[in-house]
Every structure is written in C-alpha cells, then in structure tokens.
Amino acid sequence: MLNPDDFRFPSIEALQAFEAAARLGTFERAAELLSITGSAASKRVSGLEGMLGVNLLQRDGRSLALTSHGREYLEQIAPILAQLAAVPLHRRQVQRQQRLTLRTPPTFARQILIPRLASFAEACPEIELEILLSSPSDGQDLPLADVEVRGDSHGVAAGERLLEERVLPLAAPGLLLGLPRPWTPSMLAGLPLLRSPLEPWQPWFRVAGLDWPEPCAGPRLLDLGMTLEAAANGQGVALARPSLARAWLAEGRLVALFALRSAPTHHYHLRSHQASPASQRFAAWLAAICREAVAQGREFLAAADD
C-alpha cells in the first residue's frame, strides 16, 4: 500500500500550466489557453520547479524551451493529463471550445490545408485550429504542437502516409518553347533542373532509364513551394507531386513534361504529440482531404492529356 508521506504530488493546475507552456512556447499563450494571467502561469510553473528541485523550462525573454529534465517530465505527465481529461465526469456542463495546435510545412499548409479549412470548421465547429509553420531546417527545441505534419520522413508505413502519389517533372510552358516534339526524358540534359533535398532527381532518372548523377548546379531550395514558384517563373524543371502543384497547373503556369513518375523519396505523415478527441477528429479529416487532393491532381493531369 502506498504511503502518502513518501510522495510529493503537484497540483493539477501546476501540471496544466507546465504542459501548456511547454507546448505553446510562452507563458502568455499558456495563460490564454488556461484562462489565467501570464504571471499566474509563470508562478505555477516556478512553484512546480521548486517542489521538484529541477528546472523544467529555460527562459529566454518571453520564449520558453524545455530542459532535459523538462522534456523527460513532460513525456511522463502528458499521458496522465490526457487520461484525466478523457474522464466524462471531469467535463464541464457547457463544453468549452477545444484548441488544437498544428505544425506543418509551409507548402502543405498553403496548397492542401488552407483551401479546405472551411470544411474543417463546418465539420468540427467546437475545435479551434491554430496552424504553425515548420521547415526542414527547424531545430528540435521548438514548442511542441498537439499534432504535426512531417514531410521529411523515409520509413512511413503505407497506411499512415498522406498524399500517397508519385512525382513527375513540371515546367513553365515558356521554358519548353522551341523544343521538338515528342518530348523525351533525355531532353532534360539541356534544361536547368531545380534541386531540393526533399525531392532528389535520381529516383526519377532511374525510372526514365537515365544513368545520370544528382544535379549539382543551381540553388538548393529547402521549400517545395519555392521550388514550384521558381519553376513557374521559368527558372527550371521541378520534380513534384501533382497535389502540391495543382494551383500552378490549374493556372497554366506549369505543365507536366512526361507521364513517367517515380515514388517520392520522402513521405508526409501525421504525428500526434497530445492524444485527444480533437486530434483524432483532425486526423480523420486530414486523411480524407489528402485523398481528395491526390484524386483532384490525378484527374487534372488526365484531363490535360486528353
């Protein structure tokens, strides 16, 4: 039997303040979530640190970052808070709006999420979605989001992938003027190829039967949206997914050069850092709109070929 004298249990309010501050990155944003003042949130976390005898958060002006102790403690207490929140008897009679923070790559946000946000608001009016942008160069000390779309992962199971489609070369019509028809993969030797570590060319070269090395000339673009915009401005050929390029394709600023496609090197998937009914509903909605985006990209290219 546990002896209460052997333990020091913190208050639920202190744990909630720490979890919110760690996830949102500032005491002010944590306070807004908890309907308290920033000073109160800071005092609750300081009291928790004093009770535990370790620093959980590193303060840098208004910004917060987890210490090693804080990261370990957050992993331990977050599931416990989630379990307590899931108990029906703990819920208020009037359900408050739930906030869900999402971190996502910029191009995925602009081309997949933003055009379809109205459908999420209609399907889940009780969930307030806050979207934070990420990039492959971001460090590991960013505030945790509830859910995160990652687009730089290799080993993702087929059933967990978002935007399950193949990539193909796209270019501005003006870049292709004067090139003899029919276009063939070998003609790429005379065209600038836009480089991105997120979508290397060699897998597509192999599908096309080209024994070529990875391009080494020209700028390296870490954002797929920048790569597609550069291609639309006639600066080179981009390798991309039709779903992410659909806006440029629909405007006629990009066209597909060939029907040949290759599997993408990296895969998009959703990672949940804070399990909740809101994150589960968002995951189901996201999977559905990604299937829709892939189907629309496929249909657009098929119509363009007719």
C-alpha positions in Angstrom: 0.0 0.0 0.0 1.3 3.4 -0.9 2.2 5.7 1.9 1.2 9.3 1.1 4.0 10.6 3.2 6.5 9.1 0.7 5.3 11.3 -2.2 5.1 15.0 -3.2 2.2 15.4 -5.6 1.9 18.6 -7.5 -1.4 20.3 -8.2 -3.3 19.6 -11.4 -3.2 23.4 -12.1 0.6 23.4 -11.9 0.9 20.4 -14.2 -1.5 22.0 -16.7 0.4 25.3 -16.7 3.7 23.5 -17.3 2.3 21.3 -20.1 0.6 24.3 -21.8 3.8 26.5 -21.5 6.0 23.7 -22.9 3.7 23.1 -25.8 2.9 26.7 -26.7 6.3 28.2 -26.0 5.3 31.2 -23.9 3.6 31.8 -20.6 1.2 34.3 -22.3 -0.1 31.7 -24.7 -0.4 29.1 -22.0 -2.3 31.6 -19.8 -4.7 32.4 -22.7 -5.4 28.7 -23.0 -6.0 28.2 -19.3 -7.9 31.5 -18.8 -5.4 32.9 -16.3 -2.8 35.6 -16.4 0.7 35.1 -17.7 2.1 35.9 -14.3 -0.1 33.2 -12.7 1.1 30.6 -15.3 4.7 31.6 -14.6 4.2 31.3 -10.8 2.5 27.9 -11.1 5.5 26.5 -13.2 8.0 28.1 -10.8 6.3 26.5 -7.9 6.3 23.1 -9.6 10.1 23.5 -10.3 10.7 24.5 -6.7 8.8 21.4 -5.5 10.7 19.1 -7.8 14.0 20.7 -7.3 14.9 20.9 -11.0 14.4 23.5 -13.8 11.8 22.3 -16.3 11.9 25.3 -18.7 14.7 27.5 -19.9 13.6 31.2 -20.1 14.9 33.4 -22.9 13.0 36.6 -22.7 9.4 35.6 -23.4 10.3 32.4 -25.2 10.5 29.0 -23.4 12.4 25.9 -24.2 12.3 22.5 -22.4 15.4 21.5 -20.4 16.4 17.8 -20.4 14.5 17.4 -17.1 11.5 19.2 -18.6 11.4 17.0 -21.7 11.5 13.8 -19.6 8.9 15.1 -17.2 6.6 16.3 -20.0 6.7 12.8 -21.5 5.7 11.3 -18.1 2.9 13.7 -17.2 1.3 14.4 -20.6 -0.4 11.0 -20.9 -1.7 11.3 -17.3 -3.3 14.7 -18.0 -4.8 13.3 -21.2 -6.3 10.4 -19.2 -7.8 12.7 -16.6 -9.3 14.9 -19.4 -10.9 11.9 -21.0 -12.9 11.0 -17.9 -16.5 12.1 -18.7 -17.3 13.1 -15.2 -14.5 15.7 -15.3 -16.1 17.6 -18.2 -17.9 20.9 -17.6 -21.6 21.0 -18.2 -21.0 23.5 -21.0 -18.3 22.2 -23.3 -15.6 24.8 -24.0 -14.1 25.2 -27.4 -11.1 23.0 -27.8 -7.9 24.4 -29.2 -5.7 22.2 -31.4 -2.2 23.4 -32.5 -0.8 22.0 -35.7 2.7 22.3 -37.0 3.0 21.8 -40.8 5.4 22.5 -43.7 4.5 25.8 -45.5 3.7 24.3 -48.9 1.5 21.6 -47.4 -0.4 24.3 -45.4 -0.9 26.6 -48.4 -1.8 24.0 -51.0 -3.6 21.3 -49.0 -4.9 22.8 -45.8 -5.8 26.4 -46.4 -8.1 25.8 -49.5 -10.1 23.3 -47.4 -10.2 24.9 -43.9 -13.8 25.9 -44.3 -14.8 22.2 -44.4 -13.0 21.6 -41.2 -14.7 24.5 -39.5 -18.1 23.1 -40.7 -17.3 19.5 -39.6 -15.7 20.4 -36.3 -17.0 23.8 -35.1 -16.0 23.1 -31.5 -12.3 22.8 -32.4 -10.2 26.0 -32.8 -7.3 25.1 -35.1 -4.0 27.0 -34.7 -1.5 26.5 -37.6 2.2 26.9 -37.0 4.7 26.6 -39.9 7.8 24.4 -39.9 10.6 23.7 -42.2 13.3 21.0 -42.6 15.9 23.3 -41.1 14.0 23.9 -37.9 15.8 22.8 -34.7 14.5 20.4 -32.1 13.7 23.0 -29.4 10.5 24.4 -31.0 7.4 24.4 -28.8 5.5 21.2 -29.1 2.3 21.2 -31.1 -0.6 18.9 -30.4 -0.2 17.4 -33.9 2.4 17.7 -36.6 2.5 17.1 -40.3 6.0 15.9 -41.2 7.1 15.8 -44.9 10.7 14.7 -44.5 10.3 11.1 -43.3 11.5 8.0 -45.1 10.2 5.0 -43.1 6.5 5.6 -43.0 4.1 2.7 -43.3 1.9 2.8 -46.3 -1.3 3.1 -44.3 0.0 6.1 -42.4 1.1 8.2 -45.5 -0.6 11.4 -46.5 -0.6 12.4 -50.2 0.2 8.9 -51.4 1.1 9.7 -55.0 4.1 9.8 -57.4 6.2 12.7 -58.5 6.8 13.9 -62.0 8.7 16.7 -63.8 6.9 20.1 -64.2 8.0 23.2 -66.0 6.7 26.5 -67.3 5.4 26.4 -70.9 7.8 29.2 -71.8 10.8 27.1 -70.8 9.8 24.5 -73.3 9.2 26.7 -76.3 11.1 25.5 -79.4 11.8 22.0 -78.0 10.9 19.4 -80.7 8.0 17.1 -80.0 7.6 14.5 -78.7 9.4 15.4 -75.6 11.7 12.7 -74.2 13.4 12.4 -70.8 16.9 12.8 -72.5 16.0 16.4 -73.4 16.3 17.3 -69.7 20.1 17.3 -70.3 19.6 20.7 -71.9 17.3 22.2 -69.3 18.1 23.5 -65.7 16.9 21.1 -63.1 15.7 22.7 -59.8 17.2 21.0 -56.8 15.6 20.2 -53.4 16.8 17.7 -50.8 13.1 16.9 -50.2 12.7 15.6 -53.8 16.0 14.4 -55.3 16.1 13.6 -59.0 17.9 10.2 -59.1 14.9 8.0 -58.4 13.1 9.6 -61.3 16.2 9.3 -63.5 16.2 5.5 -62.8 12.5 5.2 -63.8 13.3 7.1 -67.0 16.3 4.8 -67.8 18.8 7.7 -67.4 22.1 6.9 -65.8 22.7 10.4 -64.6 24.1 11.7 -61.3 22.1 14.0 -59.0 22.2 17.6 -60.4 24.8 19.8 -58.7 24.3 23.2 -60.3 21.9 25.9 -59.3 20.5 26.9 -55.9 19.3 24.3 -53.4 15.7 25.1 -52.4 14.6 23.7 -49.0 10.9 24.6 -49.5 8.8 22.8 -52.2 6.7 25.9 -52.6 9.7 28.0 -53.6 10.8 25.2 -56.0 7.4 25.2 -57.7 7.3 29.0 -57.9 10.8 29.1 -59.4 9.6 26.5 -62.0 6.5 28.6 -62.7 8.8 31.6 -63.4 10.7 29.6 -66.0 13.9 29.1 -63.9 14.0 25.3 -64.4 12.2 22.0 -64.2 10.8 20.9 -60.8 10.1 17.4 -59.5 6.9 17.5 -57.5 3.6 15.9 -56.5 0.6 16.9 -58.6 -1.5 17.6 -55.5 1.0 20.2 -54.3 1.4 21.8 -57.7 -2.3 21.8 -58.6 -2.7 25.6 -58.2 0.1 26.3 -60.7 -1.1 23.6 -63.1 -4.7 25.0 -63.0 -3.4 28.5 -63.9 -1.4 27.1 -66.8 1.9 28.3 -65.2 3.2 24.7 -65.0 2.7 21.7 -67.3 3.7 18.1 -67.0 6.5 17.1 -69.4 6.1 13.3 -69.3 3.7 10.6 -67.9 6.7 8.9 -66.3 6.5 9.1 -62.5 8.6 7.9 -59.6 7.9 7.2 -55.9 8.7 10.2 -53.7 11.8 9.9 -51.5 10.1 11.5 -48.5 6.6 10.9 -47.2 4.1 13.1 -45.4 2.5 11.7 -42.3 0.7 13.0 -39.2 2.4 12.7 -35.8 0.3 13.2 -32.6 2.1 14.7 -29.6 -1.1 15.1 -27.5 -3.7 12.4 -27.8 -7.3 13.8 -27.6 -10.7 13.5 -29.3 -9.8 16.8 -31.1 -6.6 15.4 -32.5 -8.4 12.2 -33.6 -11.1 14.1 -35.4 -8.5 16.2 -37.1 -6.5 13.2 -38.2 -9.6 11.6 -39.8 -10.4 14.9 -41.6 -6.8 15.4 -42.8 -6.6 11.8 -44.2 -9.9 12.5 -46.2 -8.8 15.8 -47.7 -5.4 14.4 -48.6 -7.1 11.6 -50.6 -9.3 14.2 -52.2 -6.2 16.3 -53.2 -4.5 13.3 -54.7 -7.6 12.4 -56.7 -8.0 16.0 -57.9 -4.4 16.2 -59.0 -4.7 12.9 -60.9 -7.9 14.0 -62.6 -6.4 17.3 -63.6 -3.4 15.7 -65.3 -5.7 13.1 -67.0 -7.9 15.9 -68.4 -4.8 17.9 -69.6 -3.6 14.8 -71.5 -6.9 14.5 -73.4 
